[in-house]
Amino acid sequence: MQIIHQYFPNLSAVQISQFEALEGLYKEWNAKINVISRKDIDNLYEHHILHALSLGILLQFEPDADILDLGTGGGLPGIPLAILFPHVKFTLIDGTGKKIRVVREIIQAIDLKNAKAQQVRAEEWKGKKFDFVVSRAAANLDKLVPWSKKLLKKRHQHAYPNGLFALKGGDIKAEIKALTTSEYTETFPLEALFDLAYYKEKYIVYVQA
């Protein structure tokens, strides 16, 4: 938790309690259902929670904004962001039922009232539209962008127009080049936010959809 306090020093007592609870919950569930690499579970806060929260440094969501975490896996980045932004509504979706079970259990355990999880694939979503889609290691951009386009509201209320924010690593230039249409993109290197070796060659990619 110390690394979270370092970059987010103004958390409320409730937020601190919720973040602190994540370690035990993820370790307990990860022993049953592998949602985080078991080799890396001891780096939960530095490599996973902080990674998710990088979006919270870049973005300030408006109260009552609707955010979709597409391909949430074990609840990342959706659960940490929902803790950080208690007045924003988060919907976490994944096609794998056992992962959604973990997400729901963690949401319930920390009493996270502004987040809900559903087992559904992005291309099958029939519900409401969203201000932004966020995603971490769910798919390449050439898949994420067309999925996201169908899920976004027409009306914009943030500094960034509605679109996709993807947490990516590796050869992102190739991913961006592989997009079949000419969407506006911006890339933000995470090593500019976090002075940690893990975040070299990790990025947030914004695609205006």
HULIN-V238706 format. One record per backbone hydrogen bond with DSSP energy under -1.0 kcal/mol. CO is the residue of the C=O (numbers start at 1). NH is the residue of the N-H. E is the energy in kcal/mol with one decimal. If there is no record, write none. Layout:
CO & NH & E
CO & NH & E
This chain:
1 & 5 & -2.2
2 & 6 & -2.0
3 & 7 & -1.3
4 & 8 & -2.2
12 & 16 & -2.6
13 & 17 & -2.2
14 & 18 & -2.4
15 & 19 & -2.8
16 & 20 & -2.7
17 & 21 & -1.7
21 & 25 & -1.9
22 & 26 & -3.0
23 & 27 & -2.3
24 & 28 & -2.3
25 & 29 & -2.7
26 & 30 & -2.8
27 & 31 & -1.1
29 & 32 & -1.1
29 & 33 & -3.4
33 & 35 & -1.2
37 & 40 & -1.7
40 & 43 & -2.0
41 & 44 & -1.3
43 & 47 & -2.9
44 & 48 & -1.6
44 & 49 & -2.6
45 & 50 & -2.6
48 & 52 & -2.2
49 & 53 & -2.2
52 & 55 & -1.2
53 & 56 & -1.2
54 & 58 & -1.8
55 & 59 & -2.4
62 & 65 & -2.0
65 & 89 & -2.7
66 & 131 & -2.6
66 & 132 & -1.2
67 & 91 & -2.5
68 & 134 & -3.3
69 & 93 & -2.5
72 & 75 & -1.5
72 & 76 & -2.0
75 & 79 & -2.9
77 & 81 & -2.0
78 & 82 & -2.4
79 & 83 & -1.9
80 & 84 & -2.2
81 & 85 & -2.3
85 & 88 & -1.7
87 & 64 & -3.6
89 & 67 & -2.9
90 & 116 & -1.7
91 & 69 & -3.1
92 & 118 & -2.5
93 & 71 & -1.0
93 & 72 & -2.5
94 & 120 & -1.1
96 & 100 & -1.8
97 & 101 & -2.0
98 & 102 & -1.5
99 & 103 & -2.3
100 & 104 & -2.8
101 & 105 & -2.3
102 & 106 & -2.4
103 & 107 & -2.7
104 & 108 & -2.3
105 & 109 & -2.4
106 & 110 & -2.0
107 & 112 & -2.5
108 & 111 & -1.0
111 & 113 & -1.2
112 & 115 & -1.0
114 & 90 & -2.8
116 & 92 & -2.9
118 & 94 & -1.5
118 & 120 & -1.1
121 & 124 & -1.8
122 & 125 & -1.4
130 & 153 & -3.1
132 & 68 & -2.3
133 & 165 & -2.8
134 & 70 & -2.5
135 & 167 & -3.1
140 & 143 & -1.7
140 & 144 & -2.5
141 & 145 & -2.7
143 & 147 & -1.7
144 & 148 & -2.6
145 & 149 & -2.3
148 & 151 & -2.0
151 & 130 & -2.4
163 & 133 & -2.2
164 & 207 & -2.5
165 & 135 & -1.6
166 & 205 & -2.9
167 & 137 & -1.3
168 & 203 & -3.3
170 & 172 & -1.8
171 & 175 & -1.3
172 & 176 & -2.8
173 & 177 & -2.5
174 & 178 & -1.5
176 & 179 & -1.3
184 & 208 & -2.6
186 & 206 & -3.0
188 & 204 & -2.4
189 & 192 & -1.3
190 & 193 & -1.2
190 & 194 & -2.6
194 & 196 & -1.9
196 & 199 & -1.6
197 & 200 & -1.7
199 & 202 & -1.4
201 & 170 & -1.3
202 & 190 & -3.0
203 & 168 & -2.9
204 & 188 & -2.8
205 & 166 & -2.8
206 & 186 & -2.1
207 & 164 & -2.5
